[in-house]
Amino acid sequence: MLQSPPVTDDAPSPVWKGQPIVLVGLMATGKSTIGRRLATRLGLPFVDADTEIEVAAGMSISDIFARFGEPHFRDGERRVIQRLIDGRPKVIATGGGAFVNDDTRALILAETLAIWLDAPISVLAERVGRRDTRPLLRGKDPAKVLGELAAVRNPLYALAPLRIESGHSPHETTVRAILEAIGK
């Protein structure tokens, strides 16, 4: 059964002015997939910050976490995102923890249109349960970890000017909701 379209907050929607669009939210909300589709619809380049981090480090995110720890990864993530936000129009998908960093969040809020992709924990746990590649979840109960992350991160994600549901709806429905919210 097709779900109703994603909803946005009742707050006035910012109209996109051509600045980079940055997708934030917990892991598995669809930032990369939705970001690629959104970029295609807008005729813009798409950049996945996690991929850029792996290229810069010459290793996978899992390997960075295992070898150097999360603080080292977060520092590299901050530097990569700072490089990606160069004023040129594009769509950027961030990792789930990027927006938690004070400096990264301030830069994203000042220089881009940040969009929070939100989904119920049950949906996210189902999605991440399909693969065991996420360092923060390895060997742990995904629903429990995601719930704990949401408790800390959702108040920060809520600082983004737009919140779009990306739960049960098809990705294309979520893309259409974003396009409508930004006036495209």
PyMOL commands that set and color helices and strands:
alter all, ss='L'
color gray80, all
select helices_A, chain A and resi 31-42+49-57+61-68+70-84+98-100+102-111+121-128+142-157+171-181
alter helices_A, ss='H'
color red, helices_A
select strands_A, chain A and resi 21-24+46-48+91-93+113-118+162-165
alter strands_A, ss='S'
color yellow, strands_A
deselect
rebuild
show_as cartoon
